[in-house]
Amino acid sequence: MSATPRILVSGGTGYIAGVLIRQLLAEGWQVHTTVRDLAREAALRQALGASRGEKKDQLRCFAADLMADAGWAEAAAGCTHLAHVASPLPTGVPRDANELIVPARDGALRALKAARDAGVQRVVMTSSVAAIAYGHGPGEHHLTEADWTNLDAPDVPPYVQSKTVAERAARDWVAREGGGLEFCTVNPAVVLGPVASADYSASVVIVQSLLQGRLPALPNIGFGIVDVRDVAELHWRALTAPGMAGERFIADAGFLWLREIAAILRAELGDAARKVPTRMLPDWSVRLLARLSPAVRAAASELGTLRRQDASHAREVLGWTPRAPREAILTSAKDLIALGVH
């Protein structure tokens, strides 16, 4: 690694990217980042603590979009590393899966091509357990980095399709055209943790919805959970450790049912959790509602499915030690309450 590594972090306004950039700046890296609109640069710098002093010169912002070629070559110029974090993450279910698949896939390939052409050495791409854990049917599943989502299965949600297609396309492109690029992925579960502003990730909406009482009752679904700080830390370790070519790392601190998440909120937050539902929603009613709502249809396909996504590879190879899911949940909740968006 050069004395002053220079990295392109795509999607600088994103949830994971923001935490990663702060860590990189603290470590003395020169950071390039992409935003869709440079009008957001001042607010981004303020949020990252890079609007004045030495850190002002450490960070450069470039206008680049996942769906256009412009800006990527300039953003990657002079960089030794790429963290490709940018990818569409919706709060709802799009009518056409290609609304997510095309920008996720094509954006990854644009970033990779720019990185190769700029002589970048190491690429860490943010994928997801969505590319690993779906389409395997109901019940309990024990999953590792060797597993891939089955896109031929029925009811695979568009977001899951997008992450799977994008990671496969990226790996295929690197094998075929990557030249000397050393490529690996980080595959997080549902990302919670600190919320710095009202412009937060769609994953945090899970906690917000519970606090707001948007759900009248709790469907029998659950998620693997990981803290955003630990996801950023895993990216950092994958960027700096030797021998990462072809690697894949699940980032998951543990699975919790939605009813367990709700119980943690009620137990710890007192009156602030008064709207958190306590009743369970029968499976039959979820399936009935699924006929009317794409969002409920996605939930219906998850009923009773327990995914144990094994993060031991990241622990053993990179020494990664994540926080407990409970801490990530409560940190999100308390920050949402402090921001007044709960």
Wavefront OBJ file of the C-alpha trace (Angstrom):
o trace
v 0.000 0.000 0.000
v 1.266 3.489 -0.845
v 2.127 5.935 1.923
v -1.043 7.929 1.266
v -3.638 5.629 -0.282
v -6.356 7.281 -2.332
v -9.772 5.646 -2.483
v -12.964 6.190 -4.423
v -16.038 5.513 -2.277
v -19.123 5.535 -4.476
v -22.417 6.886 -3.159
v -20.998 9.206 -0.516
v -24.413 10.287 0.775
v -25.355 6.684 1.602
v -25.662 5.162 5.064
v -22.725 2.727 4.941
v -20.574 4.987 2.773
v -20.803 7.882 5.230
v -19.531 5.804 8.159
v -16.779 4.283 6.006
v -15.627 7.675 4.712
v -15.380 9.064 8.242
v -13.190 6.106 9.197
v -10.979 6.507 6.136
v -10.516 10.235 6.761
v -9.589 9.518 10.375
v -6.956 7.054 9.126
v -5.447 9.721 6.850
v -6.623 8.399 3.475
v -7.309 10.689 0.553
v -10.952 10.098 -0.341
v -12.838 10.656 -3.578
v -16.570 10.139 -3.447
v -19.441 10.308 -5.901
v -22.754 12.093 -5.490
v -25.524 12.374 -8.033
v -25.741 16.139 -7.569
v -22.871 18.375 -6.432
v -25.461 20.639 -4.827
v -25.314 18.109 -1.972
v -21.551 18.491 -1.480
v -21.690 21.156 1.237
v -24.193 19.190 3.330
v -22.177 15.996 2.834
v -18.949 17.667 3.929
v -20.691 19.024 7.002
v -22.059 15.588 7.882
v -18.640 13.973 7.425
v -16.766 16.640 9.373
v -14.778 17.506 6.247
v -15.858 21.089 5.604
v -12.793 22.805 7.048
v -9.197 22.272 8.118
v -7.024 19.390 7.017
v -9.930 17.061 6.248
v -11.325 19.570 3.733
v -8.383 18.759 1.466
v -8.632 15.018 2.146
v -12.073 14.733 0.527
v -13.048 15.431 -3.082
v -16.583 15.060 -4.440
v -17.449 14.156 -8.026
v -20.795 14.106 -9.810
v -21.505 10.581 -11.086
v -24.637 8.498 -11.469
v -25.030 4.717 -11.612
v -26.930 5.090 -14.881
v -24.471 7.321 -16.779
v -20.810 7.122 -17.811
v -20.013 10.755 -17.057
v -17.819 11.458 -14.051
v -16.605 7.959 -13.211
v -13.194 8.233 -14.890
v -12.522 11.560 -13.191
v -13.615 10.201 -9.812
v -11.342 7.153 -10.077
v -8.278 8.994 -11.409
v -5.256 8.558 -9.151
v -7.007 6.097 -6.821
v -5.389 2.951 -5.451
v -8.624 1.521 -3.999
v -12.348 1.449 -4.735
v -15.169 0.826 -2.282
v -18.247 0.471 -4.474
v -21.030 1.072 -1.984
v -23.648 2.850 -4.122
v -26.711 0.797 -5.036
v -30.437 1.530 -5.115
v -32.232 0.614 -1.867
v -35.969 1.323 -2.051
v -38.426 1.849 0.774
v -41.176 0.170 -1.270
v -41.506 -2.508 -3.936
v -41.138 -1.240 -7.529
v -43.573 -2.422 -10.191
v -40.705 -3.455 -12.453
v -37.699 -5.247 -10.936
v -35.473 -3.685 -13.609
v -35.889 -0.334 -11.862
v -33.451 -1.758 -9.309
v -31.608 -4.431 -11.296
v -30.358 -2.190 -14.101
v -28.790 0.590 -11.978
v -27.327 -1.921 -9.496
v -25.709 -4.022 -12.241
v -24.710 -1.277 -14.655
v -23.505 1.021 -11.891
v -21.213 -1.695 -10.542
v -19.772 -2.299 -13.999
v -19.218 1.427 -14.563
v -17.357 1.733 -11.265
v -15.265 -1.365 -11.993
v -14.324 -0.223 -15.495
v -13.281 3.194 -14.191
v -11.246 1.540 -11.436
v -9.452 -0.796 -13.838
v -8.676 1.998 -16.272
v -7.323 4.159 -13.430
v -4.970 1.417 -12.209
v -6.830 0.708 -8.961
v -5.369 -2.266 -7.069
v -8.130 -3.342 -4.633
v -11.918 -3.237 -4.986
v -14.355 -3.950 -2.157
v -17.960 -4.022 -3.339
v -20.916 -3.788 -0.991
v -23.195 -6.657 -1.907
v -25.752 -8.127 0.513
v -26.960 -11.341 2.107
v -29.754 -10.748 -0.420
v -27.334 -12.292 -2.934
v -26.880 -15.372 -0.720
v -29.914 -16.295 1.322
v -33.087 -16.181 -0.792
v -34.999 -18.513 -3.035
v -34.196 -21.574 -0.896
v -37.736 -22.174 0.318
v -39.313 -21.771 3.769
v -37.935 -23.144 7.012
v -34.528 -22.882 8.659
v -31.407 -22.371 6.542
v -27.720 -22.345 7.475
v -25.917 -20.214 4.919
v -22.302 -19.357 4.109
v -20.471 -17.386 1.436
v -20.617 -20.499 -0.784
v -24.384 -20.038 -1.184
v -26.151 -17.948 -3.808
v -29.733 -16.744 -4.030
v -31.823 -18.834 -6.428
v -33.287 -16.352 -8.890
v -35.457 -19.063 -10.458
v -37.491 -19.432 -7.275
v -40.943 -17.786 -7.105
v -41.513 -14.504 -5.268
v -37.864 -13.357 -5.127
v -38.213 -9.616 -4.334
v -36.804 -7.046 -6.808
v -34.174 -5.762 -4.346
v -32.915 -9.310 -3.795
v -32.764 -9.829 -7.548
v -30.813 -6.599 -8.000
v -28.122 -7.461 -5.445
v -27.717 -10.990 -6.795
v -27.507 -9.930 -10.436
v -25.118 -7.065 -9.633
v -22.666 -9.208 -7.652
v -22.657 -12.003 -10.216
v -22.154 -9.505 -13.045
v -19.297 -7.835 -11.159
v -17.528 -11.121 -10.463
v -17.956 -12.260 -14.069
v -16.621 -8.932 -15.389
v -13.567 -8.985 -13.104
v -12.740 -12.546 -14.181
v -13.104 -11.617 -17.828
v -11.873 -8.022 -18.070
v -10.568 -6.954 -14.671
v -6.885 -7.156 -15.475
v -5.008 -6.739 -12.202
v -8.016 -5.772 -10.075
v -8.161 -7.566 -6.730
v -11.912 -7.872 -6.049
v -13.957 -8.980 -3.053
v -17.405 -8.345 -1.579
v -18.940 -7.585 1.792
v -22.457 -9.021 2.141
v -24.329 -7.355 5.024
v -27.601 -8.391 6.608
v -30.135 -5.678 7.606
v -28.006 -2.658 8.541
v -29.001 -0.687 11.635
v -27.105 1.471 14.140
v -26.406 5.209 14.429
v -28.673 7.562 12.469
v -26.974 10.904 11.863
v -29.793 12.717 10.078
v -33.319 12.338 8.760
v -31.754 11.170 5.453
v -31.285 7.573 6.617
v -31.192 4.151 5.036
v -34.345 2.271 4.111
v -33.202 -0.514 6.450
v -33.720 1.814 9.439
v -37.373 2.135 8.397
v -37.942 -1.263 10.060
v -37.264 0.284 13.479
v -39.051 3.521 12.607
v -42.178 1.636 11.516
v -42.308 -0.212 14.819
v -41.878 2.982 16.848
v -44.587 4.735 14.833
v -47.023 1.833 15.209
v -47.445 1.553 11.445
v -47.943 -2.188 11.833
v -51.130 -3.125 13.681
v -49.573 -6.482 14.558
v -46.343 -8.397 13.974
v -45.985 -10.878 11.088
v -43.899 -13.969 11.752
v -40.808 -12.772 9.893
v -37.230 -12.018 10.916
v -33.857 -10.763 9.735
v -30.159 -11.017 10.276
v -28.977 -7.710 11.753
v -25.628 -5.910 11.748
v -24.486 -2.492 12.954
v -23.451 0.008 10.277
v -20.229 0.723 12.192
v -19.302 -2.941 11.965
v -20.133 -3.054 8.252
v -17.807 -0.086 7.676
v -15.142 -1.781 9.793
v -15.406 -4.943 7.700
v -14.981 -2.897 4.522
v -11.913 -1.282 6.065
v -10.393 -4.638 6.948
v -11.120 -6.004 3.454
v -9.510 -2.916 1.916
v -6.307 -3.276 3.908
v -5.740 -7.017 4.516
v -3.539 -9.019 2.143
v -4.842 -11.663 -0.243
v -8.450 -10.579 -0.765
v -8.892 -11.564 -4.420
v -12.191 -13.401 -4.911
v -13.167 -13.204 -1.235
v -16.729 -12.844 0.023
v -17.655 -11.894 3.590
v -21.048 -12.185 5.271
v -21.643 -9.339 7.753
v -24.291 -10.566 10.182
v -24.337 -10.350 13.986
v -27.382 -12.581 14.454
v -30.972 -13.310 13.451
v -33.962 -11.874 15.316
v -37.673 -12.319 14.705
v -39.637 -9.090 14.315
v -41.419 -9.898 17.585
v -38.014 -10.023 19.334
v -37.037 -6.639 17.885
v -40.339 -5.204 19.117
v -39.771 -6.692 22.585
v -36.314 -5.074 22.820
v -37.786 -1.677 21.955
v -40.594 -2.010 24.507
v -38.266 -3.228 27.241
v -35.703 -0.443 26.822
v -37.509 2.677 25.608
v -40.458 3.050 27.949
v -43.072 5.535 26.775
v -41.210 6.156 23.503
v -42.131 2.584 22.527
v -45.813 2.835 23.442
v -46.908 2.410 19.800
v -44.779 -0.692 19.188
v -47.225 -3.547 18.504
v -47.487 -6.506 20.840
v -49.902 -8.795 18.977
v -48.870 -11.325 16.353
v -50.429 -11.215 12.890
v -51.673 -14.670 11.861
v -50.011 -16.121 8.769
v -53.352 -16.565 7.010
v -54.116 -12.858 7.276
v -50.714 -11.926 5.832
v -51.350 -14.210 2.876
v -54.791 -12.708 2.388
v -53.422 -9.151 2.418
v -50.644 -10.206 0.045
v -53.206 -10.438 -2.759
v -53.659 -6.663 -2.533
v -50.165 -5.349 -1.731
v -46.746 -6.070 -3.317
v -45.051 -5.093 -0.041
v -47.147 -7.555 1.940
v -46.584 -10.166 -0.779
v -42.838 -9.894 -0.157
v -43.425 -10.353 3.579
v -45.728 -13.325 2.968
v -42.942 -15.180 1.190
v -40.799 -14.752 4.333
v -43.220 -16.180 6.887
v -41.495 -18.547 9.295
v -38.188 -18.482 7.402
v -35.101 -18.417 9.634
v -31.791 -17.651 7.954
v -28.668 -18.312 9.975
v -26.101 -16.417 7.899
v -22.708 -17.552 9.139
v -20.202 -14.700 9.609
v -17.420 -16.913 10.954
v -15.358 -16.421 7.774
v -15.062 -12.677 8.444
v -14.236 -13.374 12.076
v -11.546 -15.927 11.246
v -9.918 -14.296 8.218
v -10.197 -10.620 9.176
v -10.600 -10.689 12.954
v -13.987 -8.984 12.684
v -16.031 -8.801 15.894
v -19.485 -7.219 15.484
v -21.686 -5.620 18.111
v -24.778 -7.492 19.259
v -27.982 -6.900 17.252
v -29.610 -5.429 20.375
v -27.108 -2.541 20.407
v -27.682 -1.798 16.712
v -31.478 -1.794 17.189
v -31.463 0.460 20.238
v -28.934 2.876 18.749
v -31.153 3.325 15.685
v -34.235 3.797 17.857
v -32.664 6.329 20.218
v -31.219 8.348 17.328
v -34.579 8.375 15.527
v -36.243 9.608 18.719
v -33.588 12.322 19.167
v -34.100 13.424 15.550
v -37.859 13.560 16.061
v -38.560 11.213 13.145
v -39.885 8.291 15.189
l 1 2 3 4 5 6 7 8 9 10 11 12 13 14 15 16 17 18 19 20 21 22 23 24 25 26 27 28 29 30 31 32 33 34 35 36 37 38 39 40 41 42 43 44 45 46 47 48 49 50 51 52 53 54 55 56 57 58 59 60 61 62 63 64 65 66 67 68 69 70 71 72 73 74 75 76 77 78 79 80 81 82 83 84 85 86 87 88 89 90 91 92 93 94 95 96 97 98 99 100 101 102 103 104 105 106 107 108 109 110 111 112 113 114 115 116 117 118 119 120 121 122 123 124 125 126 127 128 129 130 131 132 133 134 135 136 137 138 139 140 141 142 143 144 145 146 147 148 149 150 151 152 153 154 155 156 157 158 159 160 161 162 163 164 165 166 167 168 169 170 171 172 173 174 175 176 177 178 179 180 181 182 183 184 185 186 187 188 189 190 191 192 193 194 195 196 197 198 199 200 201 202 203 204 205 206 207 208 209 210 211 212 213 214 215 216 217 218 219 220 221 222 223 224 225 226 227 228 229 230 231 232 233 234 235 236 237 238 239 240 241 242 243 244 245 246 247 248 249 250 251 252 253 254 255 256 257 258 259 260 261 262 263 264 265 266 267 268 269 270 271 272 273 274 275 276 277 278 279 280 281 282 283 284 285 286 287 288 289 290 291 292 293 294 295 296 297 298 299 300 301 302 303 304 305 306 307 308 309 310 311 312 313 314 315 316 317 318 319 320 321 322 323 324 325 326 327 328 329 330 331 332 333 334 335 336 337 338 339 340 341 342
